[in-house]
Amino acid sequence: MKLYYSPGACSLAPHIVASEAGVPLELEKVDLSTHTLADGSNYYDVNPRGYVPAVRIKDGEPVLTEANVVVQFIADQKPESGLMPKAGTPERYRAQQWLAFIATELHKNFSWLWQKDTSDETKAAVKAKLEKRFAELDAHLKSNDYLLGKNFSAADAYAFTIINWVNFLGMNLKSFPSLQAYMDRVAARPKVQETLKSEGLLAA
Ligand SMILES: N[C@@H](CCC(=O)N[C@@H](CS)C(=O)NCC(=O)O)C(=O)O
């Protein structure tokens, strides 16, 4: 299976899930400034939206997209990893609830901050909304090590990837100590360290 990724982008989430689960991945880097691959070919031919992550499951079939679904697909290759609860259980829906929350309340809002043409007014409104969501997460993480409770899951890989963007967008988590402790806890996981190094985000 091949993962199209860009260092530090939301594709880091499925990359972490694969590392944690022990799912082998072929990695193909996408230059998001030109939407090209290393051989110069056009990434829009792979994913017409031009987004990472995308996963090539089978040659000749469309790639699988949407980070919150891609992480589930990868986790489900190794159910024994426990990175996603068993399909059909209430726990699975709870995990999916977190994944949808991350996709729509965090990821999509952060996307406005990355765009060069977003107005300052919109940026301020988006930051205020994100801080509300950080406060919710901070309260949840006061009594939970991870989003699902005691154990790390695919939802944590996604949340970590997205919230880590505060470090590149002039924001911080100083007002959210439990959320900061959670980010530190996830960052310290050996497989997360390994993945960050492999994307060149930490010195090897
Ligand atoms: N809805 C997509 C959004 C993916 C997305 O926003 N990817 C960003 C990187 S984090 C991207 O590839 N941006 C390149 C572009 O906008 O052309 C998902 O959830 O996977």
The ligand as a MOL file (V3000), in Angstrom:
LIG
                    3D

  0  0  0     0  0            999 V3000
M  V30 BEGIN CTAB
M  V30 COUNTS 20 19 0 0 0
M  V30 BEGIN ATOM
M  V30 1 N -10.5600 16.7470 3.3640 0
M  V30 2 C -9.1820 16.3400 3.2760 0
M  V30 3 C -8.3020 17.5770 3.4360 0
M  V30 4 C -6.8350 17.2280 3.2590 0
M  V30 5 C -5.9620 18.4630 3.2890 0
M  V30 6 O -6.4140 19.5670 3.6550 0
M  V30 7 N -4.7020 18.2610 2.9100 0
M  V30 8 C -3.7660 19.3710 2.8290 0
M  V30 9 C -2.5250 19.0820 3.6860 0
M  V30 10 S -2.9320 18.9560 5.4190 0
M  V30 11 C -3.2820 19.4940 1.3930 0
M  V30 12 O -2.9650 18.4960 0.7860 0
M  V30 13 N -3.2160 20.7290 0.8560 0
M  V30 14 C -2.7430 20.9540 -0.4830 0
M  V30 15 C -3.6420 21.8370 -1.2840 0
M  V30 16 O -4.5230 22.5010 -0.6810 0
M  V30 17 O -3.4820 21.8860 -2.4850 0
M  V30 18 C -8.8700 15.3210 4.3750 0
M  V30 19 O -9.4870 15.3980 5.4400 0
M  V30 20 O -8.0170 14.4470 4.1500 0
M  V30 END ATOM
M  V30 BEGIN BOND
M  V30 1 1 1 2
M  V30 2 1 2 3
M  V30 3 1 2 18
M  V30 4 1 3 4
M  V30 5 1 4 5
M  V30 6 2 5 6
M  V30 7 1 5 7
M  V30 8 1 7 8
M  V30 9 1 8 9
M  V30 10 1 8 11
M  V30 11 1 9 10
M  V30 12 2 11 12
M  V30 13 1 11 13
M  V30 14 1 13 14
M  V30 15 1 14 15
M  V30 16 2 15 16
M  V30 17 1 15 17
M  V30 18 2 18 19
M  V30 19 1 18 20
M  V30 END BOND
M  V30 END CTAB
M  END
